[in-house]
Amino acid sequence: MASLFTPLTIRGLTIKNRITVSPMCMYSSRDGFVNDWHLVHLGSRAVGGAGLIITEATAVSPEGRITPDDLGIWSDEHLPGLKRITSFLAEHGAVAGIQLAHAGRKASTYTSWKGSGVVPEVEGGWQTVAPSAVPFHAGQPEPAALDQAGIDKVIADFRVATLRALAAGFQVVELHAAHGYLLHEFLSPLSNARTDSYGGSFENRCRLLLQIVDVTRAEWPAEYPLFVRISATDWTEGGWTTEDSIALARLLKERGVDLIDCSTGGNVPTAAIPVGPGYQVEFAERVRKEADILTGAVGIITTAQQAESIVASGQADLVLLAREMLRDPNFPLHAAQELGVDVEWPVQYARAKRHK
Ligand SMILES: Cc1cc2nc3c(=O)[nH]c(=O)nc-3n(C[C@H](O)[C@H](O)[C@H](O)COP(=O)(O)O)c2cc1C
């Protein structure tokens, strides 16, 4: 049996294989609602055999959206559409995960195929918020530095979003603390210049994420896993480091986080990132070994053999695939064939399992 197709049990939840659909914004929502696109997009990947499917960054508040077209979960009205998706995924053997997110200073931007840069308020944009009034790109409008009431609201928004995620039928919550969005902005000294208890020392910069983990874990059932996606390095002198990530992962583990999804970068536009096959796997491996916690590896994982070797060699417990899953929604079914593992195909597709 290939390692990639060995089930993974975390707490009371078993995921049938190690292949996860990485969160991918579809920028196809209006007012945060799912529609047929999301059902077909996520549903196809369940039919294609993925063990865990994590939704795109799903905003905990309207101002936490990257673009006006992001998915959201800031109202009970969002739940019936999401529930339809989680039910379909479960019916086809995939675990449904949701990535809860707040875009911070990188919010209120255009969807790439509609424009570039910041959406002005007259066109439906909004005032962004951040730890400090420093824009992502020099010359962009300044984000408003969050005051204590603003921070309390962010924490409350994540708490209520967690309750809604449960009501919508999700079984994994992933907190998005990567890619230069709000929680990463607090972690990194490159975006956090605060002088209060949320800035300065490592402990202070981690405070908001840890407070959000505490309220999330308190509401999220003990039998369901909680993941955190981090950017394991800013790839920039003076920024967040791999050592910081390991220290953070230890704190997260103490608070009941089950898995660290190890991405990198995204907090400064000038970072030089050595992108190539599996370029972020080393971070998943170090965090796994040095913080003794489950990890997910992501970033240019595109073949069955590569995915298998990451799991088999103990570099990570899960592999997350993004663009390869867009190219081939049936990647898990194809990977099983390549690795000689007999997995179930949807009965409707059984006649296509063999070439004859
Ligand atoms: C279309 C698209 C949308 C993405 N949206 C998100 C997102 O919502 N949240 C997130 O954490 N990462 C997002 N990412 C990053 C992916 O999850 C993944 O980390 C990255 O693409 C590297 O993996 P890959 O080489 O398999 O594509 C997105 C990537 C793509 C291609």
The ligand as an ORCA input file, in Angstrom:
! r2SCAN-3c Opt
* xyz 0 1
  C      -6.132     30.073     -8.209
  C      -5.416     30.039     -6.897
  C      -6.040     30.556     -5.764
  C      -5.419     30.464     -4.511
  N      -6.101     30.873     -3.382
  C      -5.592     30.597     -2.155
  C      -6.369     30.759     -0.981
  O      -7.551     31.114     -1.034
  N      -5.789     30.479      0.209
  C      -4.499     30.025      0.299
  O      -4.017     29.784      1.413
  N      -3.762     29.829     -0.792
  C      -4.276     30.074     -2.012
  N      -3.557     29.782     -3.127
  C      -2.232     29.138     -2.968
  C      -2.372     27.618     -3.075
  O      -3.195     27.092     -2.049
  C      -0.988     26.943     -3.016
  O      -0.424     27.211     -1.752
  C      -0.062     27.436     -4.119
  O      -0.740     27.580     -5.358
  C       1.124     26.495     -4.320
  O       0.663     25.197     -4.654
  P       0.651     24.622     -6.183
  O       2.064     24.742     -6.671
  O       0.180     23.204     -6.016
  O      -0.279     25.466     -6.991
  C      -4.139     29.889     -4.398
  C      -3.494     29.417     -5.554
  C      -4.120     29.457     -6.777
  C      -3.424     28.887     -7.988
*
